[in-house]
Amino acid sequence: QVQLVESGGGLVQTGASLRLSCAASGRTFSSYGMGWFRQAPGKEREFVARITWTIGSTYVADSVKGRFTISRDNAKNTVYLQMNSLKPEDTAVYYCAAGWGVVAGGYYYWGQGTQVTVSS
């Protein structure tokens, strides 16, 4: 089993930056890839980025490419999502998840979600 605890969300202005953190624990957490998803009101959950614990290979969705960066610190068992140049359209609940791929159904464990609100 994997436990995920998110932090770092908040209310910011357009153009600001936020760094979300996801602390992972559990006996097998490193056996899974890590992903970030987001869900805005009235919309389906959307893939944002993913990373592996081993090689650290990354993949970022086109919708946030160039502004968002995913990274990990294996010593701290933590995955980060650095969000720069935030826009109101980035407003959503952001979820950390453990699993594989770019589809929500491929992820088995989820954090509680953290609200990111970007005001104009």
C-alpha positions as a printed NumPy array, in Angstrom:
array([[  0.   ,   0.   ,   0.   ],
       [  1.052,   3.593,  -0.69 ],
       [  0.188,   6.701,   1.278],
       [  0.447,  10.123,  -0.338],
       [  0.3  ,  13.467,   1.444],
       [  0.117,  16.658,  -0.59 ],
       [  0.906,  20.218,   0.341],
       [  1.66 ,  23.565,  -1.249],
       [ -1.643,  24.647,  -2.754],
       [ -3.094,  28.075,  -2.23 ],
       [ -4.477,  31.259,  -3.707],
       [ -2.144,  33.221,  -5.971],
       [ -2.324,  35.871,  -8.65 ],
       [ -1.861,  35.413, -12.36 ],
       [  1.826,  35.017, -13.191],
       [  2.799,  33.733,  -9.763],
       [  4.504,  30.457,  -8.94 ],
       [  3.672,  27.594,  -6.621],
       [  5.447,  24.393,  -5.748],
       [  3.322,  21.429,  -4.805],
       [  4.819,  18.607,  -2.768],
       [  3.752,  14.995,  -2.453],
       [  5.306,  12.925,   0.308],
       [  5.092,   9.189,  -0.346],
       [  5.267,   6.347,   2.128],
       [  4.423,   2.676,   2.362],
       [  6.398,  -0.458,   1.817],
       [  6.044,  -0.502,  -1.97 ],
       [  5.696,   3.131,  -2.975],
       [  8.916,   3.117,  -5.001],
       [  7.534,   0.335,  -7.194],
       [  5.15 ,   2.804,  -8.832],
       [  5.519,   5.83 , -10.999],
       [  4.209,   9.124,  -9.688],
       [  1.82 ,  11.441, -11.435],
       [  0.055,  14.739, -10.983],
       [ -3.524,  15.235, -12.114],
       [ -5.895,  18.149, -11.801],
       [ -9.643,  18.559, -11.854],
       [-11.53 ,  21.801, -12.304],
       [-15.222,  22.164, -11.447],
       [-17.386,  20.568, -14.103],
       [-14.432,  18.986, -15.882],
       [-12.906,  15.538, -15.945],
       [ -9.676,  14.752, -14.188],
       [ -6.767,  15.803, -16.395],
       [ -3.248,  14.426, -16.567],
       [ -0.549,  16.972, -15.804],
       [  2.808,  15.209, -15.428],
       [  4.474,  11.987, -14.329],
       [  7.891,  10.81 , -13.166],
       [  9.634,   7.596, -12.129],
       [ 11.517,   7.065,  -8.889],
       [ 14.348,   5.177, -10.548],
       [ 15.587,   6.921, -13.668],
       [ 13.548,  10.038, -13.055],
       [ 12.198,  10.179, -16.578],
       [  9.485,  12.79 , -16.95 ],
       [  6.541,  13.521, -19.173],
       [  4.5  ,  16.713, -19.061],
       [  1.154,  17.399, -20.66 ],
       [  1.082,  19.831, -23.565],
       [ -1.347,  22.041, -21.683],
       [  1.318,  22.952, -19.11 ],
       [  4.556,  22.245, -20.968],
       [  7.075,  25.029, -20.56 ],
       [  5.468,  26.276, -17.356],
       [  5.251,  23.217, -15.102],
       [  8.118,  20.943, -14.083],
       [  7.911,  17.653, -12.217],
       [ 10.826,  16.413, -10.125],
       [ 11.584,  14.096,  -7.245],
       [ 13.876,  13.861,  -4.25 ],
       [ 14.405,  10.193,  -3.496],
       [ 16.098,  10.908,  -0.174],
       [ 12.934,  12.663,   1.005],
       [ 10.477,  10.341,  -0.767],
       [  8.901,  13.443,  -2.219],
       [  7.678,  14.433,  -5.66 ],
       [  7.293,  18.074,  -6.623],
       [  5.308,  19.996,  -9.17 ],
       [  6.82 ,  23.401,  -9.831],
       [  4.203,  25.639, -11.405],
       [  5.314,  28.913, -12.963],
       [  3.476,  31.622, -14.872],
       [  0.188,  30.48 , -13.43 ],
       [ -3.017,  31.352, -15.236],
       [ -6.647,  31.349, -14.103],
       [ -7.19 ,  28.281, -16.282],
       [ -4.803,  26.4  , -13.991],
       [ -7.31 ,  26.697, -11.162],
       [ -8.194,  23.184, -10.037],
       [ -7.785,  20.602,  -7.344],
       [ -4.398,  18.995,  -7.902],
       [ -3.924,  15.336,  -7.032],
       [ -0.791,  13.305,  -6.54 ],
       [ -1.08 ,   9.658,  -7.545],
       [  0.974,   6.462,  -7.686],
       [  0.678,   4.286, -10.762],
       [  1.535,   4.352, -14.417],
       [  0.762,   6.187, -17.621],
       [ -1.211,   9.295, -18.472],
       [ -4.714,   8.074, -17.662],
       [ -6.269,   8.368, -14.218],
       [ -7.394,   4.747, -14.335],
       [ -3.772,   3.638, -14.415],
       [ -3.097,   5.026, -10.96 ],
       [ -3.873,   2.971,  -7.889],
       [ -3.262,   5.35 ,  -4.99 ],
       [ -4.25 ,   8.98 ,  -4.652],
       [ -3.583,  11.857,  -2.334],
       [ -6.334,  13.958,  -0.836],
       [ -5.93 ,  16.755,  -3.353],
       [ -4.84 ,  20.33 ,  -2.825],
       [ -6.659,  23.388,  -4.128],
       [ -4.84 ,  25.772,  -6.445],
       [ -6.669,  28.983,  -7.239],
       [ -5.249,  31.583,  -9.614],
       [ -6.944,  34.959,  -9.602],
       [ -6.79 ,  37.481, -12.415]])
